[in-house]
């Protein structure tokens, strides 16, 4: 298995195991991104102009809106996950 296949597998497994049950989707303007989708869908999101700064800004704003600490921590993790996934996806576009 080459390194890009290993990266793709790792990212897909990470998304499925950590986010599939808790985080279905969010709408960012006109673009709906499903955080539990495989890496290929995240690549497609890049190709249609999905901007990481928009997502990170949205997630940061959401953190301030929620009062429950678990939800805040979860949104922080999702922000980090988006950063990591997007950086990996960019490498393999």
N, CA, C and O atoms as CSV, one atom per row, in Angstrom:
chain,resi,resn,atom,element,x,y,z
A,1,UNK,N,N,0.851,-1.184,0.000
A,1,UNK,CA,C,0.000,0.000,0.000
A,1,UNK,C,C,0.897,1.248,0.000
A,1,UNK,O,O,1.767,1.400,0.858
A,2,UNK,N,N,0.667,2.143,-0.985
A,2,UNK,CA,C,1.516,3.338,-1.025
A,2,UNK,C,C,1.093,4.346,0.051
A,2,UNK,O,O,0.052,4.198,0.692
A,3,UNK,N,N,1.922,5.364,0.228
A,3,UNK,CA,C,1.671,6.285,1.347
A,3,UNK,C,C,0.361,7.053,1.195
A,3,UNK,O,O,-0.300,7.333,2.195
A,4,UNK,N,N,-0.033,7.401,-0.041
A,4,UNK,CA,C,-1.295,8.141,-0.194
A,4,UNK,C,C,-2.484,7.261,0.161
A,4,UNK,O,O,-3.462,7.743,0.733
A,5,UNK,N,N,-2.409,5.973,-0.171
A,5,UNK,CA,C,-3.497,5.051,0.187
A,5,UNK,C,C,-3.582,4.894,1.701
A,5,UNK,O,O,-4.677,4.817,2.259
A,6,UNK,N,N,-2.441,4.848,2.359
A,6,UNK,CA,C,-2.418,4.743,3.822
A,6,UNK,C,C,-3.042,5.999,4.440
A,6,UNK,O,O,-3.853,5.904,5.361
A,7,UNK,N,N,-2.658,7.178,3.927
A,7,UNK,CA,C,-3.235,8.439,4.415
A,7,UNK,C,C,-4.746,8.445,4.229
A,7,UNK,O,O,-5.488,8.782,5.152
A,8,UNK,N,N,-5.203,8.070,3.029
A,8,UNK,CA,C,-6.638,8.079,2.737
A,8,UNK,C,C,-7.387,7.153,3.677
A,8,UNK,O,O,-8.437,7.518,4.205
A,9,UNK,N,N,-6.857,5.959,3.888
A,9,UNK,CA,C,-7.491,4.970,4.753
A,9,UNK,C,C,-7.545,5.509,6.189
A,9,UNK,O,O,-8.569,5.399,6.863
A,10,UNK,N,N,-6.446,6.083,6.638
A,10,UNK,CA,C,-6.389,6.619,8.003
A,10,UNK,C,C,-7.425,7.715,8.188
A,10,UNK,O,O,-8.132,7.732,9.195
A,11,UNK,N,N,-7.523,8.624,7.235
A,11,UNK,CA,C,-8.461,9.734,7.344
A,11,UNK,C,C,-9.893,9.222,7.334
A,11,UNK,O,O,-10.712,9.645,8.150
A,12,UNK,N,N,-10.197,8.314,6.415
A,12,UNK,CA,C,-11.564,7.787,6.344
A,12,UNK,C,C,-11.941,7.059,7.633
A,12,UNK,O,O,-13.046,7.238,8.146
A,13,UNK,N,N,-11.036,6.246,8.153
A,13,UNK,CA,C,-11.311,5.530,9.405
A,13,UNK,C,C,-11.530,6.510,10.558
A,13,UNK,O,O,-12.422,6.325,11.385
A,14,UNK,N,N,-10.704,7.552,10.597
A,14,UNK,CA,C,-10.814,8.542,11.673
A,14,UNK,C,C,-12.159,9.243,11.619
A,14,UNK,O,O,-12.797,9.456,12.650
A,15,UNK,N,N,-12.587,9.599,10.423
A,15,UNK,CA,C,-13.875,10.288,10.301
A,15,UNK,C,C,-14.992,9.363,10.728
A,15,UNK,O,O,-15.849,9.741,11.528
A,16,UNK,N,N,-14.987,8.150,10.197
A,16,UNK,CA,C,-16.082,7.222,10.506
A,16,UNK,C,C,-16.148,6.922,11.999
A,16,UNK,O,O,-17.225,6.951,12.595
A,17,UNK,N,N,-15.008,6.638,12.595
A,17,UNK,CA,C,-15.037,6.211,13.991
A,17,UNK,C,C,-15.361,7.359,14.945
A,17,UNK,O,O,-16.005,7.135,15.971
A,18,UNK,N,N,-14.933,8.575,14.632
A,18,UNK,CA,C,-15.105,9.666,15.591
A,18,UNK,C,C,-16.337,10.512,15.358
A,18,UNK,O,O,-16.895,11.061,16.308
A,19,UNK,N,N,-16.776,10.630,14.110
A,19,UNK,CA,C,-17.803,11.634,13.843
A,19,UNK,C,C,-19.110,11.097,13.294
A,19,UNK,O,O,-20.103,11.823,13.248
A,20,UNK,N,N,-19.131,9.846,12.878
A,20,UNK,CA,C,-20.343,9.361,12.210
A,20,UNK,C,C,-21.577,9.387,13.103
A,20,UNK,O,O,-22.676,9.654,12.618
A,21,UNK,N,N,-21.423,9.119,14.377
A,21,UNK,CA,C,-22.600,9.059,15.244
A,21,UNK,C,C,-22.992,10.422,15.807
A,21,UNK,O,O,-24.140,10.616,16.205
A,22,UNK,N,N,-22.061,11.363,15.844
A,22,UNK,CA,C,-22.342,12.599,16.566
A,22,UNK,C,C,-22.532,13.834,15.703
A,22,UNK,O,O,-23.113,14.815,16.166
A,23,UNK,N,N,-22.065,13.817,14.472
A,23,UNK,CA,C,-21.996,15.054,13.709
A,23,UNK,C,C,-22.414,14.771,12.283
A,23,UNK,O,O,-21.572,14.448,11.445
A,24,UNK,N,N,-23.711,14.887,11.988
A,24,UNK,CA,C,-24.174,14.526,10.658
A,24,UNK,C,C,-23.747,15.523,9.594
A,24,UNK,O,O,-23.018,15.168,8.668
A,25,UNK,N,N,-24.187,16.750,9.714
A,25,UNK,CA,C,-23.777,17.731,8.712
A,25,UNK,C,C,-24.002,19.152,9.207
A,25,UNK,O,O,-24.743,19.408,10.156
A,26,UNK,N,N,-23.329,20.055,8.519
A,26,UNK,CA,C,-23.534,21.481,8.752
A,26,UNK,C,C,-23.626,22.136,7.389
A,26,UNK,O,O,-23.036,21.650,6.424
A,27,UNK,N,N,-24.350,23.217,7.302
A,27,UNK,CA,C,-24.398,23.972,6.051
A,27,UNK,C,C,-23.480,25.176,6.188
A,27,UNK,O,O,-23.533,25.905,7.178
A,28,UNK,N,N,-22.651,25.372,5.195
A,28,UNK,CA,C,-21.770,26.536,5.165
A,28,UNK,C,C,-22.174,27.320,3.927
A,28,UNK,O,O,-21.724,27.020,2.822
A,29,UNK,N,N,-23.018,28.320,4.111
A,29,UNK,CA,C,-23.536,29.057,2.961
A,29,UNK,C,C,-24.321,28.099,2.085
A,29,UNK,O,O,-25.235,27.421,2.554
A,30,UNK,N,N,-23.961,28.046,0.814
A,30,UNK,CA,C,-24.669,27.193,-0.145
A,30,UNK,C,C,-24.111,25.771,-0.133
A,30,UNK,O,O,-24.725,24.851,-0.672
A,31,UNK,N,N,-22.952,25.601,0.480
A,31,UNK,CA,C,-22.267,24.310,0.381
A,31,UNK,C,C,-22.546,23.479,1.622
A,31,UNK,O,O,-22.240,23.899,2.738
A,32,UNK,N,N,-23.120,22.314,1.432
A,32,UNK,CA,C,-23.354,21.434,2.573
A,32,UNK,C,C,-22.208,20.417,2.614
A,32,UNK,O,O,-21.967,19.703,1.640
A,33,UNK,N,N,-21.525,20.361,3.718
A,33,UNK,CA,C,-20.400,19.442,3.882
A,33,UNK,C,C,-20.796,18.403,4.911
A,33,UNK,O,O,-21.257,18.746,6.000
A,34,UNK,N,N,-20.621,17.151,4.577
A,34,UNK,CA,C,-20.910,16.091,5.534
A,34,UNK,C,C,-19.583,15.603,6.093
A,34,UNK,O,O,-18.746,15.077,5.360
A,35,UNK,N,N,-19.397,15.779,7.386
A,35,UNK,CA,C,-18.088,15.488,7.972
A,35,UNK,C,C,-17.810,13.994,8.062
A,35,UNK,O,O,-16.679,13.584,8.326
A,36,UNK,N,N,-18.835,13.184,7.845
A,36,UNK,CA,C,-18.628,11.739,7.937
A,36,UNK,C,C,-18.382,11.104,6.576
A,36,UNK,O,O,-18.320,9.879,6.467
A,37,UNK,N,N,-18.242,11.922,5.536
A,37,UNK,CA,C,-18.036,11.361,4.199
A,37,UNK,C,C,-16.595,10.935,4.009
A,37,UNK,O,O,-15.709,11.387,4.733
A,38,UNK,N,N,-16.356,10.064,3.036
A,38,UNK,CA,C,-14.980,9.663,2.737
A,38,UNK,C,C,-14.161,10.838,2.200
A,38,UNK,O,O,-14.704,11.881,1.838
A,39,UNK,N,N,-12.872,10.646,2.159
A,39,UNK,CA,C,-11.944,11.681,1.712
A,39,UNK,C,C,-12.287,12.194,0.321
A,39,UNK,O,O,-12.100,13.381,0.050
A,40,UNK,N,N,-12.782,11.342,-0.566
A,40,UNK,CA,C,-13.092,11.779,-1.935
A,40,UNK,C,C,-14.110,12.911,-1.931
A,40,UNK,O,O,-14.006,13.831,-2.742
A,41,UNK,N,N,-15.092,12.864,-1.035
A,41,UNK,CA,C,-16.086,13.932,-0.972
A,41,UNK,C,C,-15.480,15.222,-0.436
A,41,UNK,O,O,-15.897,16.316,-0.814
A,42,UNK,N,N,-14.505,15.090,0.436
A,42,UNK,CA,C,-13.832,16.280,0.946
A,42,UNK,C,C,-13.009,16.910,-0.177
A,42,UNK,O,O,-12.921,18.134,-0.273
A,43,UNK,N,N,-12.411,16.078,-1.021
A,43,UNK,CA,C,-11.684,16.596,-2.186
A,43,UNK,C,C,-12.638,17.339,-3.113
A,43,UNK,O,O,-12.308,18.408,-3.627
A,44,UNK,N,N,-13.827,16.765,-3.325
A,44,UNK,CA,C,-14.832,17.426,-4.175
A,44,UNK,C,C,-15.182,18.786,-3.586
A,44,UNK,O,O,-15.341,19.766,-4.314
A,45,UNK,N,N,-15.300,18.837,-2.263
A,45,UNK,CA,C,-15.624,20.099,-1.603
A,45,UNK,C,C,-14.555,21.150,-1.917
A,45,UNK,O,O,-14.876,22.315,-2.152
A,46,UNK,N,N,-13.288,20.734,-1.919
A,46,UNK,CA,C,-12.203,21.637,-2.295
A,46,UNK,C,C,-12.414,22.153,-3.706
A,46,UNK,O,O,-12.268,23.345,-3.978
A,47,UNK,N,N,-12.765,21.220,-4.613
A,47,UNK,CA,C,-12.882,21.577,-6.026
A,47,UNK,C,C,-14.032,22.541,-6.294
A,47,UNK,O,O,-13.990,23.283,-7.275
A,48,UNK,N,N,-15.070,22.547,-5.436
A,48,UNK,CA,C,-16.173,23.478,-5.660
A,48,UNK,C,C,-16.013,24.748,-4.826
A,48,UNK,O,O,-16.965,25.507,-4.646
A,49,UNK,N,N,-14.812,24.968,-4.325
A,49,UNK,CA,C,-14.525,26.237,-3.676
A,49,UNK,C,C,-14.776,26.274,-2.178
A,49,UNK,O,O,-14.955,27.346,-1.600
A,50,UNK,N,N,-14.789,25.121,-1.558
A,50,UNK,CA,C,-14.954,25.032,-0.108
A,50,UNK,C,C,-13.724,25.653,0.553
A,50,UNK,O,O,-12.599,25.229,0.288
A,51,UNK,N,N,-13.927,26.634,1.393
A,51,UNK,CA,C,-12.805,27.347,1.976
A,51,UNK,C,C,-12.645,27.031,3.455
A,51,UNK,O,O,-13.581,27.206,4.236
A,52,UNK,N,N,-11.481,26.574,3.835
A,52,UNK,CA,C,-11.261,26.134,5.217
A,52,UNK,C,C,-11.459,27.270,6.217
A,52,UNK,O,O,-11.938,27.042,7.328
A,53,UNK,N,N,-11.097,28.485,5.831
A,53,UNK,CA,C,-11.244,29.607,6.762
A,53,UNK,C,C,-12.699,29.882,7.095
A,53,UNK,O,O,-13.023,30.270,8.218
A,54,UNK,N,N,-13.578,29.681,6.115
A,54,UNK,CA,C,-15.011,29.860,6.342
A,54,UNK,C,C,-15.493,28.846,7.373
A,54,UNK,O,O,-16.229,29.184,8.299
A,55,UNK,N,N,-15.065,27.602,7.197
A,55,UNK,CA,C,-15.482,26.540,8.112
A,55,UNK,C,C,-14.947,26.780,9.513
A,55,UNK,O,O,-15.683,26.656,10.492
A,56,UNK,N,N,-13.685,27.118,9.612
A,56,UNK,CA,C,-13.085,27.319,10.930
A,56,UNK,C,C,-13.727,28.503,11.646
A,56,UNK,O,O,-13.941,28.457,12.857
A,57,UNK,N,N,-14.034,29.563,10.898
A,57,UNK,CA,C,-14.718,30.723,11.484
A,57,UNK,C,C,-16.095,30.299,11.995
A,57,UNK,O,O,-16.499,30.661,13.100
A,58,UNK,N,N,-16.807,29.529,11.175
A,58,UNK,CA,C,-18.137,29.053,11.564
A,58,UNK,C,C,-18.056,28.216,12.842
A,58,UNK,O,O,-18.838,28.417,13.771
A,59,UNK,N,N,-17.117,27.288,12.884
A,59,UNK,CA,C,-16.994,26.407,14.043
A,59,UNK,C,C,-16.601,27.189,15.296
A,59,UNK,O,O,-17.078,26.891,16.392
A,60,UNK,N,N,-15.735,28.186,15.134
A,60,UNK,CA,C,-15.352,29.012,16.287
A,60,UNK,C,C,-16.551,29.789,16.814
A,60,UNK,O,O,-16.753,29.897,18.024
A,61,UNK,N,N,-17.344,30.329,15.889
A,61,UNK,CA,C,-18.547,31.065,16.307
A,61,UNK,C,C,-19.514,30.140,17.037
A,61,UNK,O,O,-20.124,30.529,18.033
A,62,UNK,N,N,-19.650,28.922,16.539
A,62,UNK,CA,C,-20.552,27.954,17.170
A,62,UNK,C,C,-20.105,27.640,18.595
A,62,UNK,O,O,-20.939,27.459,19.483
A,63,UNK,N,N,-18.794,27.574,18.816
A,63,UNK,CA,C,-18.274,27.268,20.153
A,63,UNK,C,C,-18.770,28.274,21.181
A,63,UNK,O,O,-19.038,27.919,22.328
A,64,UNK,N,N,-18.890,29.539,20.763
A,64,UNK,CA,C,-19.319,30.582,21.706
A,64,UNK,C,C,-20.824,30.568,21.937
A,64,UNK,O,O,-21.306,31.117,22.927
A,65,UNK,N,N,-21.564,29.945,21.030
A,65,UNK,CA,C,-23.027,29.924,21.153
A,65,UNK,C,C,-23.513,28.837,22.102
A,65,UNK,O,O,-24.598,28.950,22.672
A,66,UNK,N,N,-22.722,27.793,22.273
A,66,UNK,CA,C,-23.189,26.677,23.093
A,66,UNK,C,C,-22.689,26.816,24.522
A,66,UNK,O,O,-21.587,27.307,24.766
A,67,UNK,N,N,-23.506,26.383,25.449
A,67,UNK,CA,C,-23.134,26.514,26.857
A,67,UNK,C,C,-22.539,25.232,27.410
A,67,UNK,O,O,-21.741,25.255,28.347
A,68,UNK,N,N,-22.934,24.115,26.820
A,68,UNK,CA,C,-22.493,22.853,27.390
A,68,UNK,C,C,-21.047,22.537,26.974
A,68,UNK,O,O,-20.696,22.573,25.795
A,69,UNK,N,N,-20.240,22.233,27.967
A,69,UNK,CA,C,-18.800,22.051,27.781
A,69,UNK,C,C,-18.470,20.906,26.824
A,69,UNK,O,O,-17.527,21.003,26.039
A,70,UNK,N,N,-19.240,19.829,26.888
A,70,UNK,CA,C,-19.006,18.690,25.992
A,70,UNK,C,C,-19.132,19.138,24.537
A,70,UNK,O,O,-18.288,18.806,23.705
A,71,UNK,N,N,-20.186,19.893,24.235
A,71,UNK,CA,C,-20.435,20.351,22.874
A,71,UNK,C,C,-19.323,21.294,22.415
A,71,UNK,O,O,-18.881,21.223,21.268
A,72,UNK,N,N,-18.869,22.178,23.310
A,72,UNK,CA,C,-17.770,23.087,22.972
A,72,UNK,C,C,-16.510,22.302,22.612
A,72,UNK,O,O,-15.858,22.581,21.606
A,73,UNK,N,N,-16.182,21.326,23.443
A,73,UNK,CA,C,-14.999,20.506,23.177
A,73,UNK,C,C,-15.141,19.748,21.872
A,73,UNK,O,O,-14.182,19.601,21.113
A,74,UNK,N,N,-16.348,19.270,21.622
A,74,UNK,CA,C,-16.590,18.529,20.395
A,74,UNK,C,C,-16.374,19.427,19.174
A,74,UNK,O,O,-15.757,19.009,18.194
A,75,UNK,N,N,-16.880,20.652,19.236
A,75,UNK,CA,C,-16.697,21.579,18.114
A,75,UNK,C,C,-15.223,21.918,17.915
A,75,UNK,O,O,-14.769,22.077,16.782
A,76,UNK,N,N,-14.473,22.030,19.013
A,76,UNK,CA,C,-13.029,22.270,18.888
A,76,UNK,C,C,-12.364,21.106,18.165
A,76,UNK,O,O,-11.524,21.305,17.287
A,77,UNK,N,N,-12.746,19.896,18.541
A,77,UNK,CA,C,-12.184,18.714,17.884
A,77,UNK,C,C,-12.525,18.681,16.410
A,77,UNK,O,O,-11.686,18.346,15.574
A,78,UNK,N,N,-13.773,19.033,16.093
A,78,UNK,CA,C,-14.189,19.031,14.696
A,78,UNK,C,C,-13.378,20.059,13.910
A,78,UNK,O,O,-12.978,19.795,12.777
A,79,UNK,N,N,-13.132,21.230,14.504
A,79,UNK,CA,C,-12.308,22.250,13.845
A,79,UNK,C,C,-10.943,21.669,13.514
A,79,UNK,O,O,-10.440,21.833,12.402
A,80,UNK,N,N,-10.351,20.995,14.480
A,80,UNK,CA,C,-9.035,20.399,14.279
A,80,UNK,C,C,-9.100,19.320,13.204
A,80,UNK,O,O,-8.208,19.204,12.363
A,81,UNK,N,N,-10.173,18.535,13.247
A,81,UNK,CA,C,-10.339,17.456,12.283
A,81,UNK,C,C,-10.435,18.023,10.866
A,81,UNK,O,O,-9.822,17.488,9.943
A,82,UNK,N,N,-11.203,19.104,10.689
A,82,UNK,CA,C,-11.319,19.715,9.369
A,82,UNK,C,C,-9.962,20.174,8.871
A,82,UNK,O,O,-9.624,19.975,7.705
A,83,UNK,N,N,-9.183,20.787,9.750
A,83,UNK,CA,C,-7.860,21.254,9.363
A,83,UNK,C,C,-7.000,20.094,8.894
A,83,UNK,O,O,-6.377,20.160,7.834
A,84,UNK,N,N,-6.970,19.044,9.677
A,84,UNK,CA,C,-6.139,17.888,9.371
A,84,UNK,C,C,-6.580,17.224,8.078
A,84,UNK,O,O,-5.759,16.930,7.209
A,85,UNK,N,N,-7.875,16.991,7.957
A,85,UNK,CA,C,-8.402,16.318,6.779
A,85,UNK,C,C,-8.154,17.152,5.538
A,85,UNK,O,O,-7.754,16.623,4.501
A,86,UNK,N,N,-8.390,18.453,5.635
A,86,UNK,CA,C,-8.232,19.312,4.473
A,86,UNK,C,C,-6.772,19.380,4.043
A,86,UNK,O,O,-6.484,19.403,2.846
A,87,UNK,N,N,-5.852,19.412,4.993
A,87,UNK,CA,C,-4.439,19.433,4.627
A,87,UNK,C,C,-4.054,18.131,3.918
A,87,UNK,O,O,-3.348,18.154,2.909
A,88,UNK,N,N,-4.518,17.005,4.447
A,88,UNK,CA,C,-4.226,15.721,3.804
A,88,UNK,C,C,-4.885,15.631,2.436
A,88,UNK,O,O,-4.277,15.147,1.481
A,89,UNK,N,N,-6.128,16.096,2.339
A,89,UNK,CA,C,-6.857,16.032,1.075
A,89,UNK,C,C,-6.146,16.862,0.013
A,89,UNK,O,O,-6.057,16.460,-1.147
A,90,UNK,N,N,-5.648,18.006,0.417
A,90,UNK,CA,C,-4.985,18.913,-0.521
A,90,UNK,C,C,-3.771,18.240,-1.158
A,90,UNK,O,O,-3.514,18.414,-2.349
A,91,UNK,N,N,-3.039,17.485,-0.376
A,91,UNK,CA,C,-1.841,16.802,-0.851
A,91,UNK,C,C,-2.177,15.829,-1.976
A,91,UNK,O,O,-1.398,15.651,-2.912
A,92,UNK,N,N,-3.356,15.197,-1.873
A,92,UNK,CA,C,-3.686,14.125,-2.816
A,92,UNK,C,C,-4.661,14.536,-3.904
A,92,UNK,O,O,-5.171,13.671,-4.616
A,93,UNK,N,N,-4.941,15.835,-4.061
A,93,UNK,CA,C,-5.920,16.264,-5.073
A,93,UNK,C,C,-5.481,15.928,-6.484
A,93,UNK,O,O,-6.196,16.225,-7.441
